[in-house]
Amino acid sequence: MRVVLLRHGETAWNRDGVFRGTEDVPLNDQGKEQANLTGKRLQKTKFNRIYTSPLSRSRDTALLAAQPQGLPVEEKAFLTDMYFGQWQGLKVEEVASRWPEGYRLWQDSPHLCLTPGGESIEGVMQRASRGLEDMMKSEEEGDLLLVTHRVIIKLLLLWAVGGSSRDFWKIRVDTCSISSFRVRKDYCIIEKINDTCHLQKLSQPDGPDF
């Protein structure tokens, strides 16, 4: 079985450095164009199923990317973004000012950070990996497309190689990037991480991992 992980397209909050989490922030025009180009890139891959986070930025990316496939898009709660609690809707600078120690942990030791009122990154890793494991038990051999969020993709890639949530910042996942791995009986094989070659015609801001 092959698992293809697609991050949703760009939103205004991505561009402005605002924590999104479970807030339902829509794609901007750039994000929609990214999703269309991704659909063209993936049109030669025949997926068995396409699953998405219920949040609209992910679902709408999935719908645009799925058009060449002719497949329905199914929502899965375990693909929902990390709940950042009181940080949601705030810019990075404001979070760093109001919660300096918490934000320092997020940057330096994310596995130890518990956002105020939110989820822990370790809890999200358990949620995402268990959800994927349960899904794979009922799937036949073939390719799955999971359209989801930066945090979920990073954690699933770490799970695939037997890694830890402490290594969260060792992987970069840009908007509408493609990552993938193959599942064997006792291990996974990483094929690609953060592939954005299909977006070269668009102006891509060389910003932080956000």
N, C-alpha and C positions, 0 to 999 in steps of 0.2 A: 504494500500500500504506500502511496505517495501522498504527503500532506503539503499543500501549497498555502502559504500564509500571505495574505495581501492586506497591507495597512490601508485604511480609508484615505480618501483624498484630503486636500488641504481645506481648512476652515479659517475664518477670520481670527479665531482664538489661537490657532497654531502660529499664524503670522505675527500676532501681537504678543505672544508669550504669555498667554492666559491658561491657567490650569483648567482642563475640560472635565475629566472624570466622567461621571454619569449625567452631566448636563447635556441636553440634547441640542448640540450646536450643529447647524446645517453646513453642508459644503459651500464654499464660495465658488466663483466662476473658475478659478484656477483648479480647484479640487474636482469640479465636474469634467473639465478637460483632461485632467490626469486620469480620471476613471475611464473616460472614453478611449484614451490611448492604451490604457491597460487592457481593456477588453479586446482591442485589436491585437495586442501582443499575445494574449492568451487564447485567441480564437482557434489555433491549431491544436491546443491541448483539449482532449475530450474528458471532461470531468464526470464522475459518477453522481456527485452531489455538490451543491453550493450552499454553504451555511454562512450566516452573518450574525454579528451582534445586533440586538434590537435597536440600538441608537441610530438615528437617521443618517448621520454622516457615514456610518458603516453600511447600513442597509441600502442607501442610495448609491454608494460606490459599488456594492454588490450587484444591484439591478443594472447599472450601466455596464459593468464588466461582464455580466452574464448574458447580455443581449445576443452576442454572436453564438452563445452556447445553446440557446433555446431551452434552458432548464429553469425550473422554479427556484426561488431563493427562500431558504428556510431559516428562521430565526432560532438562535440558541442562547439562552441566558448566560451560560458559562463563558461566552465570548464577550460579554459586556466589559467595558473599561473599568479600571480600578476606581473605587469611590474614594475621593480625596477629602471628604468631609468639608471642613471650613475653608480649605484652600480653593475649592472649586469656584470659578468665576473671578479669581484674583490673579493679577499679574505676578510674575516671578519676583519682581522687585518688592512688591507689597508683602508677599509671603516671607521673603528673606528679612524684611524689616520687622514684621509683627511676631514671627516665630524664628528668630535667628538660630537657636539651637536645633530645632526641628528641621529647619531647612539645611543646616550644616550636615545633619545625619543623612538627610535625603541625598545629598551630594556625595558624601564620603562613605557612608555605611548604610545604604538603602534598606538592607535586611533588618536593621535595628530601628528604622524610622516608623513611627505610628502617627499618621496625620491626624490632627484633632477631629475626633468624631468620625474618622474614616477607616478604611481597611489597612491592614499591614500588607506589605508586598509578599511576604511569605504566605499569608492567607490567600492572596490572589493566585499565587503560583499553585497552591494546592487545589483551589477551585478550578483553574484552567486545565491543569494536567489530569485531574480526575474526570472532568467533563470530556476531555479528548479520549482518555482511556475507555470510558463508557461508550462513547460514540463508535470507536473502532471495533468494539466487540460485536456490533450489529451491522457493520459495513462489510461489503465484499471487497475483494482486491480491486484496485483501481486508483484513480486520482480524486482527491477531495480538495475543494477550494474553501478556505476559511477566511472570511473578510472581517477584520477586527481592528484592534488598537495597538499602539506602540508597546504599552506595558505587557499586554497579553502575548504579543508575538515574541518579545524578548524572553519572557518567562517560558514559553513553550519551546523555544530554541534551546534554552539552558536545560530544560527538562530532557530534551531529546539527546543531549550529550552527557546526561548525568551530572549537570552542573548545579550551582547553588544560586539563590536569589542575591547573594552578596556580589555576584559578578554582573549585575544588571547593567552597569555602565560600560561593560566591555563589548557590548553589541550596539550598533547604531541601526535604527529602523526609520527611514524617512517616509513621508506621505506617499502613498501609492507605490511603495517599493514591494518587491516580490522576494520572499524567502521560501525555502522548501527543504524537506527531508524525506527520506524513505524509511519505512518502518520494517524492520526484520523481526524475527522471533524474539531475540534477546537484546537487541540494540537498534539504534537509528543511525542513518548515514546522512549527514548534512550535505545538501547539494548546492545551495546558494543562500546568501544573506544580503539583504538590502540592495537588490538588483533594481536599478532605476534607469537602465539604458534606453528603455522605451519612452522616457520623458525628456530626452535630450533636446527636443525642439522647443521645449518650454523653458522660460527663465526660472532657474531653481535658486532660491536664496541660500547662500552659504552660511547659514545660521547655526545656532546650537542644536543639540539633540533634543528636540521638543515637538 
